[in-house]
């Protein structure tokens, strides 16, 4: 059992590292890192979120998201404003610059998934995606 767990964690680590390397390389011409691209992706997916919602949806540390959002705001990809209902919260909205790069980022994320699943059949890809989502949801549920 230990070999299986070691193998699973090693595989997850490799997939994480490789996907970030692929995304970093492909987004470099837009002067974006993989982490920044993922934040743009989720903010555009929802046409804006609070900074806390981004943190929760990506399961990242608040300070990491704050630094990433600040950098994206400085470079014109996001706009941050104080939430009307809760002055301690920031609303994060995409700019035209984000909307312009959004389809490219989606394409690159799909490409990363295609790279990591290139030896799988279409059915295996769908099942793998379903299982990844299920594992991520279980991990997130543990945080609550």
N, CA, C and O atoms as a GROMACS GRO file, in nm:
protein
  576
    1UNK      N    1   0.082  -0.120   0.000
    1UNK     CA    2   0.000   0.000   0.000
    1UNK      C    3   0.086   0.126   0.000
    1UNK      O    4   0.054   0.225  -0.066
    2UNK      N    5   0.197   0.120   0.075
    2UNK     CA    6   0.285   0.235   0.081
    2UNK      C    7   0.340   0.270  -0.057
    2UNK      O    8   0.350   0.388  -0.091
    3UNK      N    9   0.376   0.170  -0.136
    3UNK     CA   10   0.427   0.196  -0.271
    3UNK      C   11   0.322   0.266  -0.355
    3UNK      O   12   0.352   0.358  -0.432
    4UNK      N   13   0.196   0.222  -0.341
    4UNK     CA   14   0.086   0.283  -0.416
    4UNK      C   15   0.071   0.430  -0.378
    4UNK      O   16   0.058   0.516  -0.465
    5UNK      N   17   0.074   0.460  -0.248
    5UNK     CA   18   0.058   0.598  -0.202
    5UNK      C   19   0.178   0.683  -0.246
    5UNK      O   20   0.161   0.795  -0.292
    6UNK      N   21   0.299   0.627  -0.230
    6UNK     CA   22   0.418   0.700  -0.275
    6UNK      C   23   0.406   0.730  -0.424
    6UNK      O   24   0.438   0.840  -0.468
    7UNK      N   25   0.363   0.633  -0.499
    7UNK     CA   26   0.349   0.647  -0.643
    7UNK      C   27   0.242   0.752  -0.677
    7UNK      O   28   0.262   0.834  -0.767
    8UNK      N   29   0.130   0.749  -0.606
    8UNK     CA   30   0.023   0.845  -0.632
    8UNK      C   31   0.070   0.987  -0.602
    8UNK      O   32   0.046   1.078  -0.682
    9UNK      N   33   0.135   1.008  -0.489
    9UNK     CA   34   0.181   1.142  -0.454
    9UNK      C   35   0.291   1.188  -0.549
    9UNK      O   36   0.298   1.306  -0.584
   10UNK      N   37   0.376   1.097  -0.589
   10UNK     CA   38   0.481   1.131  -0.685
   10UNK      C   39   0.417   1.173  -0.818
   10UNK      O   40   0.459   1.271  -0.879
   11UNK      N   41   0.316   1.099  -0.861
   11UNK     CA   42   0.246   1.131  -0.986
   11UNK      C   43   0.177   1.267  -0.979
   11UNK      O   44   0.183   1.345  -1.074
   12UNK      N   45   0.111   1.294  -0.867
   12UNK     CA   46   0.044   1.423  -0.849
   12UNK      C   47   0.147   1.535  -0.854
   12UNK      O   48   0.125   1.638  -0.918
   13UNK      N   49   0.258   1.515  -0.787
   13UNK     CA   50   0.365   1.616  -0.785
   13UNK      C   51   0.420   1.641  -0.925
   13UNK      O   52   0.442   1.756  -0.963
   14UNK      N   53   0.441   1.536  -1.001
   14UNK     CA   54   0.492   1.549  -1.138
   14UNK      C   55   0.391   1.624  -1.225
   14UNK      O   56   0.428   1.714  -1.299
   15UNK      N   57   0.264   1.586  -1.215
   15UNK     CA   58   0.162   1.653  -1.296
   15UNK      C   59   0.150   1.801  -1.261
   15UNK      O   60   0.135   1.885  -1.349
   16UNK      N   61   0.159   1.832  -1.134
   16UNK     CA   62   0.152   1.972  -1.091
   16UNK      C   63   0.270   2.049  -1.148
   16UNK      O   64   0.253   2.155  -1.209
   17UNK      N   65   0.391   1.996  -1.128
   17UNK     CA   66   0.512   2.064  -1.176
   17UNK      C   67   0.512   2.082  -1.326
   17UNK      O   68   0.537   2.191  -1.377
   18UNK      N   69   0.482   1.974  -1.398
   18UNK     CA   70   0.484   1.980  -1.545
   18UNK      C   71   0.377   2.074  -1.599
   18UNK      O   72   0.404   2.151  -1.691
   19UNK      N   73   0.257   2.069  -1.544
   19UNK     CA   74   0.151   2.156  -1.593
   19UNK      C   75   0.187   2.302  -1.571
   19UNK      O   76   0.159   2.387  -1.656
   20UNK      N   77   0.249   2.333  -1.457
   20UNK     CA   78   0.291   2.472  -1.433
   20UNK      C   79   0.406   2.512  -1.526
   20UNK      O   80   0.412   2.626  -1.571
   21UNK      N   81   0.496   2.420  -1.553
   21UNK     CA   82   0.604   2.450  -1.648
   21UNK      C   83   0.547   2.479  -1.786
   21UNK      O   84   0.586   2.577  -1.850
   22UNK      N   85   0.455   2.395  -1.834
   22UNK     CA   86   0.394   2.414  -1.965
   22UNK      C   87   0.320   2.548  -1.970
   22UNK      O   88   0.335   2.624  -2.066
   23UNK      N   89   0.241   2.575  -1.866
   23UNK     CA   90   0.162   2.698  -1.864
   23UNK      C   91   0.253   2.821  -1.850
   23UNK      O   92   0.229   2.923  -1.914
   24UNK      N   93   0.358   2.812  -1.767
   24UNK     CA   94   0.454   2.923  -1.756
   24UNK      C   95   0.515   2.954  -1.892
   24UNK      O   96   0.522   3.070  -1.932
   25UNK      N   97   0.560   2.850  -1.962
   25UNK     CA   98   0.624   2.869  -2.092
   25UNK      C   99   0.528   2.928  -2.195
   25UNK      O  100   0.565   3.020  -2.270
   26UNK      N  101   0.407   2.877  -2.200
   26UNK     CA  102   0.314   2.924  -2.302
   26UNK      C  103   0.260   3.064  -2.273
   26UNK      O  104   0.225   3.137  -2.366
   27UNK      N  105   0.254   3.103  -2.146
   27UNK     CA  106   0.201   3.234  -2.109
   27UNK      C  107   0.310   3.342  -2.103
   27UNK      O  108   0.278   3.461  -2.091
   28UNK      N  109   0.435   3.303  -2.110
   28UNK     CA  110   0.546   3.399  -2.102
   28UNK      C  111   0.536   3.512  -2.205
   28UNK      O  112   0.566   3.627  -2.171
   29UNK      N  113   0.495   3.484  -2.331
   29UNK     CA  114   0.483   3.594  -2.426
   29UNK      C  115   0.381   3.701  -2.384
   29UNK      O  116   0.387   3.815  -2.431
   30UNK      N  117   0.290   3.665  -2.297
   30UNK     CA  118   0.190   3.761  -2.246
   30UNK      C  119   0.236   3.820  -2.112
   30UNK      O  120   0.162   3.894  -2.047
   31UNK      N  121   0.359   3.786  -2.072
   31UNK     CA  122   0.417   3.834  -1.946
   31UNK      C  123   0.334   3.788  -1.826
   31UNK      O  124   0.312   3.863  -1.731
   32UNK      N  125   0.289   3.663  -1.834
   32UNK     CA  126   0.212   3.602  -1.726
   32UNK      C  127   0.279   3.475  -1.678
   32UNK      O  128   0.341   3.402  -1.756
   33UNK      N  129   0.267   3.448  -1.548
   33UNK     CA  130   0.309   3.320  -1.493
   33UNK      C  131   0.188   3.226  -1.492
   33UNK      O  132   0.075   3.270  -1.515
   34UNK      N  133   0.212   3.101  -1.466
   34UNK     CA  134   0.102   3.005  -1.458
   34UNK      C  135   0.005   3.045  -1.347
   34UNK      O  136  -0.117   3.039  -1.365
   35UNK      N  137   0.058   3.085  -1.233
   35UNK     CA  138  -0.028   3.125  -1.121
   35UNK      C  139  -0.116   3.245  -1.158
   35UNK      O  140  -0.234   3.248  -1.124
   36UNK      N  141  -0.058   3.342  -1.226
   36UNK     CA  142  -0.135   3.458  -1.268
   36UNK      C  143  -0.241   3.420  -1.371
   36UNK      O  144  -0.353   3.469  -1.367
   37UNK      N  145  -0.204   3.331  -1.463
   37UNK     CA  146  -0.298   3.286  -1.566
   37UNK      C  147  -0.418   3.217  -1.503
   37UNK      O  148  -0.531   3.236  -1.547
   38UNK      N  149  -0.394   3.137  -1.401
   38UNK     CA  150  -0.504   3.065  -1.335
   38UNK      C  151  -0.598   3.163  -1.265
   38UNK      O  152  -0.720   3.144  -1.266
   39UNK      N  153  -0.542   3.268  -1.205
   39UNK     CA  154  -0.627   3.368  -1.140
   39UNK      C  155  -0.711   3.442  -1.245
   39UNK      O  156  -0.831   3.463  -1.225
   40UNK      N  157  -0.649   3.480  -1.357
   40UNK     CA  158  -0.726   3.544  -1.464
   40UNK      C  159  -0.836   3.451  -1.512
   40UNK      O  160  -0.950   3.494  -1.533
   41UNK      N  161  -0.803   3.325  -1.530
   41UNK     CA  162  -0.900   3.226  -1.577
   41UNK      C  163  -1.022   3.220  -1.485
   41UNK      O  164  -1.135   3.224  -1.533
   42UNK      N  165  -1.000   3.210  -1.357
   42UNK     CA  166  -1.114   3.194  -1.264
   42UNK      C  167  -1.193   3.325  -1.252
   42UNK      O  168  -1.315   3.323  -1.240
   43UNK      N  169  -1.124   3.439  -1.254
   43UNK     CA  170  -1.195   3.567  -1.245
   43UNK      C  171  -1.281   3.588  -1.370
   43UNK      O  172  -1.395   3.634  -1.360
   44UNK      N  173  -1.228   3.553  -1.486
   44UNK     CA  174  -1.308   3.566  -1.609
   44UNK      C  175  -1.420   3.461  -1.613
   44UNK      O  176  -1.531   3.491  -1.658
   45UNK      N  177  -1.392   3.340  -1.566
   45UNK     CA  178  -1.497   3.236  -1.563
   45UNK      C  179  -1.621   3.284  -1.490
   45UNK      O  180  -1.733   3.251  -1.528
   46UNK      N  181  -1.601   3.362  -1.383
   46UNK     CA  182  -1.712   3.408  -1.301
   46UNK      C  183  -1.744   3.556  -1.324
   46UNK      O  184  -1.829   3.612  -1.255
   47UNK      N  185  -1.676   3.619  -1.420
   47UNK     CA  186  -1.694   3.761  -1.451
   47UNK      C  187  -1.677   3.846  -1.325
   47UNK      O  188  -1.747   3.945  -1.305
   48UNK      N  189  -1.582   3.804  -1.241
   48UNK     CA  190  -1.552   3.878  -1.119
   48UNK      C  191  -1.583   3.795  -0.996
   48UNK      O  192  -1.681   3.721  -0.991
   49UNK      N  193  -1.498   3.808  -0.897
   49UNK     CA  194  -1.513   3.739  -0.769
   49UNK      C  195  -1.456   3.829  -0.661
   49UNK      O  196  -1.386   3.926  -0.690
   50UNK      N  197  -1.486   3.798  -0.536
   50UNK     CA  198  -1.415   3.866  -0.428
   50UNK      C  199  -1.279   3.799  -0.414
   50UNK      O  200  -1.258   3.686  -0.459
   51UNK      N  201  -1.187   3.870  -0.352
   51UNK     CA  202  -1.054   3.813  -0.331
   51UNK      C  203  -1.064   3.687  -0.245
   51UNK      O  204  -0.990   3.591  -0.267
   52UNK      N  205  -1.154   3.687  -0.147
   52UNK     CA  206  -1.173   3.568  -0.063
   52UNK      C  207  -1.227   3.450  -0.144
   52UNK      O  208  -1.186   3.336  -0.121
   53UNK      N  209  -1.317   3.477  -0.237
   53UNK     CA  210  -1.370   3.368  -0.322
   53UNK      C  211  -1.260   3.308  -0.410
   53UNK      O  212  -1.256   3.187  -0.430
   54UNK      N  213  -1.172   3.392  -0.460
   54UNK     CA  214  -1.059   3.339  -0.540
   54UNK      C  215  -0.974   3.248  -0.453
   54UNK      O  216  -0.936   3.138  -0.494
   55UNK      N  217  -0.944   3.294  -0.332
   55UNK     CA  218  -0.864   3.215  -0.238
   55UNK      C  219  -0.928   3.079  -0.212
   55UNK      O  220  -0.861   2.976  -0.215
   56UNK      N  221  -1.058   3.079  -0.185
   56UNK     CA  222  -1.129   2.954  -0.156
   56UNK      C  223  -1.137   2.863  -0.278
   56UNK      O  224  -1.114   2.743  -0.266
   57UNK      N  225  -1.168   2.918  -0.394
   57UNK     CA  226  -1.184   2.837  -0.513
   57UNK      C  227  -1.053   2.774  -0.559
   57UNK      O  228  -1.052   2.665  -0.615
   58UNK      N  229  -0.942   2.842  -0.534
   58UNK     CA  230  -0.812   2.788  -0.574
   58UNK      C  231  -0.739   2.719  -0.459
   58UNK      O  232  -0.633   2.660  -0.479
   59UNK      N  233  -0.797   2.725  -0.340
   59UNK     CA  234  -0.737   2.664  -0.221
   59UNK      C  235  -0.592   2.707  -0.202
   59UNK      O  236  -0.503   2.625  -0.179
   60UNK      N  237  -0.571   2.836  -0.213
   60UNK     CA  238  -0.438   2.892  -0.193
   60UNK      C  239  -0.438   2.986  -0.074
   60UNK      O  240  -0.544   3.029  -0.028
   61UNK      N  241  -0.321   3.017  -0.025
   61UNK     CA  242  -0.304   3.106   0.087
   61UNK      C  243  -0.349   3.248   0.050
   61UNK      O  244  -0.326   3.294  -0.062
   62UNK      N  245  -0.412   3.316   0.145
   62UNK     CA  246  -0.462   3.452   0.120
   62UNK      C  247  -0.351   3.546   0.073
   62UNK      O  248  -0.372   3.628  -0.016
   63UNK      N  249  -0.232   3.533   0.133
   63UNK     CA  250  -0.123   3.624   0.097
   63UNK      C  251  -0.075   3.598  -0.046
   63UNK      O  252  -0.035   3.692  -0.116
   64UNK      N  253  -0.078   3.473  -0.090
   64UNK     CA  254  -0.039   3.439  -0.227
   64UNK      C  255  -0.136   3.503  -0.326
   64UNK      O  256  -0.094   3.562  -0.426
   65UNK      N  257  -0.265   3.492  -0.298
   65UNK     CA  258  -0.366   3.551  -0.385
   65UNK      C  259  -0.355   3.703  -0.382
   65UNK      O  260  -0.365   3.767  -0.487
   66UNK      N  261  -0.333   3.761  -0.266
   66UNK     CA  262  -0.321   3.907  -0.256
   66UNK      C  263  -0.204   3.957  -0.340
   66UNK      O  264  -0.218   4.056  -0.412
   67UNK      N  265  -0.090   3.890  -0.333
   67UNK     CA  266   0.027   3.930  -0.412
   67UNK      C  267   0.001   3.913  -0.562
   67UNK      O  268   0.038   3.998  -0.643
   68UNK      N  269  -0.063   3.803  -0.598
   68UNK     CA  270  -0.092   3.776  -0.739
   68UNK      C  271  -0.190   3.879  -0.794
   68UNK      O  272  -0.171   3.932  -0.904
   69UNK      N  273  -0.295   3.907  -0.718
   69UNK     CA  274  -0.394   4.006  -0.761
   69UNK      C  275  -0.330   4.144  -0.773
   69UNK      O  276  -0.358   4.218  -0.867
   70UNK      N  277  -0.244   4.179  -0.678
   70UNK     CA  278  -0.176   4.309  -0.683
   70UNK      C  279  -0.092   4.320  -0.811
   70UNK      O  280  -0.097   4.422  -0.880
   71UNK      N  281  -0.017   4.217  -0.842
   71UNK     CA  282   0.066   4.218  -0.964
   71UNK      C  283  -0.022   4.229  -1.089
   71UNK      O  284   0.010   4.304  -1.181
   72UNK      N  285  -0.132   4.154  -1.092
   72UNK     CA  286  -0.223   4.158  -1.208
   72UNK      C  287  -0.293   4.294  -1.218
   72UNK      O  288  -0.324   4.339  -1.328
   73UNK      N  289  -0.318   4.356  -1.106
   73UNK     CA  290  -0.376   4.490  -1.107
   73UNK      C  291  -0.273   4.591  -1.161
   73UNK      O  292  -0.307   4.676  -1.243
   74UNK      N  293  -0.149   4.579  -1.115
   74UNK     CA  294  -0.042   4.669  -1.160
   74UNK      C  295  -0.017   4.657  -1.310
   74UNK      O  296   0.019   4.755  -1.375
   75UNK      N  297  -0.036   4.539  -1.365
   75UNK     CA  298  -0.010   4.515  -1.507
   75UNK      C  299  -0.135   4.530  -1.593
   75UNK      O  300  -0.132   4.503  -1.713
   76UNK      N  301  -0.245   4.572  -1.533
   76UNK     CA  302  -0.365   4.605  -1.609
   76UNK      C  303  -0.456   4.489  -1.645
   76UNK      O  304  -0.541   4.501  -1.733
   77UNK      N  305  -0.439   4.375  -1.578
   77UNK     CA  306  -0.524   4.260  -1.607
   77UNK      C  307  -0.649   4.256  -1.518
   77UNK      O  308  -0.752   4.203  -1.560
   78UNK      N  309  -0.640   4.311  -1.398
   78UNK     CA  310  -0.753   4.308  -1.305
   78UNK      C  311  -0.775   4.446  -1.244
   78UNK      O  312  -0.685   4.529  -1.240
   79UNK      N  313  -0.898   4.467  -1.197
   79UNK     CA  314  -0.934   4.587  -1.123
   79UNK      C  315  -0.985   4.541  -0.987
   79UNK      O  316  -1.069   4.451  -0.977
   80UNK      N  317  -0.933   4.604  -0.883
   80UNK     CA  318  -0.974   4.571  -0.746
   80UNK      C  319  -1.049   4.691  -0.688
   80UNK      O  320  -1.003   4.805  -0.698
   81UNK      N  321  -1.165   4.663  -0.627
   81UNK     CA  322  -1.240   4.770  -0.562
   81UNK      C  323  -1.298   4.718  -0.431
   81UNK      O  324  -1.315   4.597  -0.414
   82UNK      N  325  -1.326   4.808  -0.341
   82UNK     CA  326  -1.383   4.769  -0.212
   82UNK      C  327  -1.526   4.721  -0.233
   82UNK      O  328  -1.603   4.784  -0.306
   83UNK      N  329  -1.560   4.612  -0.170
   83UNK     CA  330  -1.693   4.554  -0.179
   83UNK      C  331  -1.793   4.648  -0.111
   83UNK      O  332  -1.770   4.695   0.000
   84UNK      N  333  -1.905   4.674  -0.178
   84UNK     CA  334  -2.006   4.767  -0.127
   84UNK      C  335  -2.070   4.717   0.002
   84UNK      O  336  -2.106   4.797   0.088
   85UNK      N  337  -2.086   4.586   0.016
   85UNK     CA  338  -2.152   4.529   0.134
   85UNK      C  339  -2.057   4.507   0.252
   85UNK      O  340  -2.098   4.514   0.367
   86UNK      N  341  -1.930   4.480   0.222
   86UNK     CA  342  -1.831   4.452   0.326
   86UNK      C  343  -1.702   4.525   0.293
   86UNK      O  344  -1.628   4.483   0.204
   87UNK      N  345  -1.676   4.634   0.362
   87UNK     CA  346  -1.561   4.720   0.333
   87UNK      C  347  -1.427   4.649   0.355
   87UNK      O  348  -1.324   4.699   0.310
   88UNK      N  349  -1.426   4.534   0.422
   88UNK     CA  350  -1.303   4.460   0.445
   88UNK      C  351  -1.270   4.366   0.328
   88UNK      O  352  -1.164   4.304   0.325
   89UNK      N  353  -1.362   4.358   0.232
   89UNK     CA  354  -1.349   4.265   0.120
   89UNK      C  355  -1.327   4.342  -0.010
   89UNK      O  356  -1.379   4.452  -0.029
   90UNK      N  357  -1.249   4.281  -0.098
   90UNK     CA  358  -1.225   4.341  -0.230
   90UNK      C  359  -1.297   4.262  -0.338
   90UNK      O  360  -1.298   4.139  -0.338
   91UNK      N  361  -1.358   4.335  -0.431
   91UNK     CA  362  -1.413   4.275  -0.552
   91UNK      C  363  -1.304   4.280  -0.658
   91UNK      O  364  -1.237   4.382  -0.674
   92UNK      N  365  -1.287   4.170  -0.729
   92UNK     CA  366  -1.185   4.160  -0.833
   92UNK      C  367  -1.257   4.137  -0.965
   92UNK      O  368  -1.333   4.042  -0.981
   93UNK      N  369  -1.231   4.227  -1.060
   93UNK     CA  370  -1.298   4.219  -1.191
   93UNK      C  371  -1.193   4.213  -1.301
   93UNK      O  372  -1.085   4.271  -1.289
   94UNK      N  373  -1.225   4.142  -1.409
   94UNK     CA  374  -1.132   4.138  -1.523
   94UNK      C  375  -1.139   4.268  -1.602
   94UNK      O  376  -1.243   4.334  -1.608
   95UNK      N  377  -1.028   4.304  -1.663
   95UNK     CA  378  -1.024   4.419  -1.753
   95UNK      C  379  -1.031   4.368  -1.897
   95UNK      O  380  -1.033   4.247  -1.920
   96UNK      N  381  -1.034   4.459  -1.991
   96UNK     CA  382  -1.032   4.420  -2.132
   96UNK      C  383  -0.907   4.339  -2.164
   96UNK      O  384  -0.909   4.248  -2.246
   97UNK      N  385  -0.798   4.373  -2.096
   97UNK     CA  386  -0.673   4.299  -2.118
   97UNK      C  387  -0.689   4.152  -2.076
   97UNK      O  388  -0.638   4.062  -2.144
   98UNK      N  389  -0.759   4.128  -1.966
   98UNK     CA  390  -0.786   3.990  -1.923
   98UNK      C  391  -0.876   3.918  -2.023
   98UNK      O  392  -0.850   3.804  -2.061
   99UNK      N  393  -0.982   3.988  -2.065
   99UNK     CA  394  -1.074   3.925  -2.160
   99UNK      C  395  -1.003   3.891  -2.290
   99UNK      O  396  -1.035   3.792  -2.355
  100UNK      N  397  -0.906   3.975  -2.328
  100UNK     CA  398  -0.833   3.949  -2.453
  100UNK      C  399  -0.746   3.824  -2.444
  100UNK      O  400  -0.731   3.752  -2.542
  101UNK      N  401  -0.688   3.798  -2.326
  101UNK     CA  402  -0.598   3.684  -2.310
  101UNK      C  403  -0.672   3.558  -2.261
  101UNK      O  404  -0.618   3.447  -2.268
  102UNK      N  405  -0.793   3.575  -2.213
  102UNK     CA  406  -0.873   3.464  -2.157
  102UNK      C  407  -0.887   3.344  -2.252
  102UNK      O  408  -0.862   3.231  -2.208
  103UNK      N  409  -0.926   3.363  -2.378
  103UNK     CA  410  -0.936   3.246  -2.467
  103UNK      C  411  -0.802   3.174  -2.486
  103UNK      O  412  -0.798   3.052  -2.495
  104UNK      N  413  -0.696   3.251  -2.491
  104UNK     CA  414  -0.562   3.193  -2.504
  104UNK      C  415  -0.529   3.106  -2.382
  104UNK      O  416  -0.480   2.995  -2.396
  105UNK      N  417  -0.557   3.157  -2.262
  105UNK     CA  418  -0.529   3.082  -2.140
  105UNK      C  419  -0.611   2.953  -2.137
  105UNK      O  420  -0.559   2.846  -2.104
  106UNK      N  421  -0.739   2.963  -2.172
  106UNK     CA  422  -0.824   2.842  -2.176
  106UNK      C  423  -0.764   2.739  -2.271
  106UNK      O  424  -0.761   2.619  -2.241
  107UNK      N  425  -0.719   2.785  -2.386
  107UNK     CA  426  -0.658   2.697  -2.486
  107UNK      C  427  -0.531   2.632  -2.431
  107UNK      O  428  -0.507   2.513  -2.454
  108UNK      N  429  -0.451   2.708  -2.358
  108UNK     CA  430  -0.326   2.655  -2.302
  108UNK      C  431  -0.354   2.553  -2.192
  108UNK      O  432  -0.284   2.451  -2.182
  109UNK      N  433  -0.454   2.578  -2.109
  109UNK     CA  434  -0.492   2.482  -2.005
  109UNK      C  435  -0.540   2.352  -2.068
  109UNK      O  436  -0.504   2.244  -2.023
  110UNK      N  437  -0.620   2.363  -2.174
  110UNK     CA  438  -0.664   2.244  -2.247
  110UNK      C  439  -0.544   2.170  -2.306
  110UNK      O  440  -0.538   2.047  -2.306
  111UNK      N  441  -0.448   2.247  -2.357
  111UNK     CA  442  -0.327   2.187  -2.412
  111UNK      C  443  -0.246   2.114  -2.307
  111UNK      O  444  -0.192   2.006  -2.334
  112UNK      N  445  -0.238   2.171  -2.188
  112UNK     CA  446  -0.167   2.104  -2.077
  112UNK      C  447  -0.235   1.971  -2.044
  112UNK      O  448  -0.169   1.869  -2.024
  113UNK      N  449  -0.367   1.974  -2.038
  113UNK     CA  450  -0.442   1.851  -2.009
  113UNK      C  451  -0.420   1.749  -2.120
  113UNK      O  452  -0.406   1.630  -2.094
  114UNK      N  453  -0.417   1.795  -2.244
  114UNK     CA  454  -0.392   1.705  -2.357
  114UNK      C  455  -0.253   1.644  -2.348
  114UNK      O  456  -0.235   1.525  -2.377
  115UNK      N  457  -0.153   1.724  -2.308
  115UNK     CA  458  -0.016   1.671  -2.291
  115UNK      C  459  -0.015   1.558  -2.190
  115UNK      O  460   0.041   1.451  -2.214
  116UNK      N  461  -0.078   1.584  -2.074
  116UNK     CA  462  -0.068   1.485  -1.966
  116UNK      C  463  -0.156   1.362  -1.990
  116UNK      O  464  -0.139   1.259  -1.924
  117UNK      N  465  -0.249   1.372  -2.083
  117UNK     CA  466  -0.339   1.258  -2.108
  117UNK      C  467  -0.322   1.201  -2.249
  117UNK      O  468  -0.408   1.126  -2.297
  118UNK      N  469  -0.213   1.235  -2.315
  118UNK     CA  470  -0.195   1.195  -2.455
  118UNK      C  471  -0.193   1.044  -2.476
  118UNK      O  472  -0.220   0.997  -2.587
  119UNK      N  473  -0.163   0.968  -2.374
  119UNK     CA  474  -0.161   0.822  -2.389
  119UNK      C  475  -0.291   0.757  -2.345
  119UNK      O  476  -0.300   0.635  -2.335
  120UNK      N  477  -0.393   0.840  -2.319
  120UNK     CA  478  -0.523   0.789  -2.275
  120UNK      C  479  -0.623   0.794  -2.390
  120UNK      O  480  -0.611   0.874  -2.482
  121UNK      N  481  -0.721   0.705  -2.381
  121UNK     CA  482  -0.832   0.711  -2.475
  121UNK      C  483  -0.924   0.825  -2.433
  121UNK      O  484  -0.908   0.880  -2.324
  122UNK      N  485  -1.018   0.860  -2.516
  122UNK     CA  486  -1.114   0.967  -2.483
  122UNK      C  487  -1.192   0.931  -2.357
  122UNK      O  488  -1.214   1.016  -2.271
  123UNK      N  489  -1.235   0.806  -2.346
  123UNK     CA  490  -1.308   0.762  -2.226
  123UNK      C  491  -1.220   0.771  -2.103
  123UNK      O  492  -1.267   0.812  -1.996
  124UNK      N  493  -1.093   0.733  -2.116
  124UNK     CA  494  -1.001   0.742  -2.002
  124UNK      C  495  -0.980   0.887  -1.961
  124UNK      O  496  -0.972   0.918  -1.842
  125UNK      N  497  -0.970   0.976  -2.059
  125UNK     CA  498  -0.954   1.120  -2.029
  125UNK      C  499  -1.074   1.170  -1.948
  125UNK      O  500  -1.058   1.240  -1.848
  126UNK      N  501  -1.194   1.136  -1.993
  126UNK     CA  502  -1.315   1.180  -1.923
  126UNK      C  503  -1.318   1.125  -1.780
  126UNK      O  504  -1.352   1.197  -1.686
  127UNK      N  505  -1.284   0.998  -1.766
  127UNK     CA  506  -1.284   0.935  -1.633
  127UNK      C  507  -1.176   0.998  -1.545
  127UNK      O  508  -1.200   1.024  -1.427
  128UNK      N  509  -1.059   1.022  -1.600
  128UNK     CA  510  -0.950   1.085  -1.527
  128UNK      C  511  -0.992   1.224  -1.478
  128UNK      O  512  -0.969   1.260  -1.363
  129UNK      N  513  -1.054   1.301  -1.566
  129UNK     CA  514  -1.102   1.434  -1.531
  129UNK      C  515  -1.208   1.426  -1.420
  129UNK      O  516  -1.206   1.505  -1.326
  130UNK      N  517  -1.298   1.330  -1.432
  130UNK     CA  518  -1.402   1.311  -1.330
  130UNK      C  519  -1.339   1.276  -1.195
  130UNK      O  520  -1.380   1.329  -1.092
  131UNK      N  521  -1.242   1.186  -1.196
  131UNK     CA  522  -1.176   1.144  -1.072
  131UNK      C  523  -1.093   1.257  -1.011
  131UNK      O  524  -1.090   1.273  -0.889
  132UNK      N  525  -1.026   1.334  -1.094
  132UNK     CA  526  -0.951   1.450  -1.043
  132UNK      C  527  -1.045   1.548  -0.974
  132UNK      O  528  -1.016   1.597  -0.864
  133UNK      N  529  -1.158   1.576  -1.038
  133UNK     CA  530  -1.256   1.669  -0.981
  133UNK      C  531  -1.307   1.615  -0.848
  133UNK      O  532  -1.320   1.689  -0.750
  134UNK      N  533  -1.336   1.486  -0.844
  134UNK     CA  534  -1.388   1.423  -0.722
  134UNK      C  535  -1.284   1.430  -0.609
  134UNK      O  536  -1.319   1.459  -0.494
  135UNK      N  537  -1.158   1.405  -0.640
  135UNK     CA  538  -1.051   1.412  -0.540
  135UNK      C  539  -1.033   1.555  -0.491
  135UNK      O  540  -1.015   1.578  -0.371
  136UNK      N  541  -1.037   1.651  -0.582
  136UNK     CA  542  -1.023   1.792  -0.544
  136UNK      C  543  -1.139   1.836  -0.455
  136UNK      O  544  -1.118   1.906  -0.356
  137UNK      N  545  -1.260   1.796  -0.491
  137UNK     CA  546  -1.377   1.832  -0.410
  137UNK      C  547  -1.367   1.772  -0.268
  137UNK      O  548  -1.403   1.837  -0.170
  138UNK      N  549  -1.318   1.649  -0.260
  138UNK     CA  550  -1.301   1.586  -0.128
  138UNK      C  551  -1.195   1.659  -0.047
  138UNK      O  552  -1.212   1.679   0.074
  139UNK      N  553  -1.088   1.700  -0.112
  139UNK     CA  554  -0.983   1.774  -0.041
  139UNK      C  555  -1.034   1.908   0.008
  139UNK      O  556  -1.005   1.949   0.121
  140UNK      N  557  -1.110   1.977  -0.075
  140UNK     CA  558  -1.166   2.107  -0.036
  140UNK      C  559  -1.266   2.090   0.078
  140UNK      O  560  -1.270   2.173   0.170
  141UNK      N  561  -1.347   1.985   0.074
  141UNK     CA  562  -1.446   1.961   0.178
  141UNK      C  563  -1.379   1.939   0.314
  141UNK      O  564  -1.437   1.970   0.417
  142UNK      N  565  -1.258   1.886   0.313
  142UNK     CA  566  -1.184   1.863   0.439
  142UNK      C  567  -1.148   1.994   0.507
  142UNK      O  568  -1.129   1.998   0.629
  143UNK      N  569  -1.139   2.102   0.430
  143UNK     CA  570  -1.101   2.232   0.484
  143UNK      C  571  -1.214   2.297   0.562
  143UNK      O  572  -1.187   2.378   0.650
  144UNK      N  573  -1.337   2.265   0.531
  144UNK     CA  574  -1.452   2.333   0.594
  144UNK      C  575  -1.475   2.292   0.737
  144UNK      O  576  -1.568   2.341   0.801
   0.00000   0.00000   0.00000
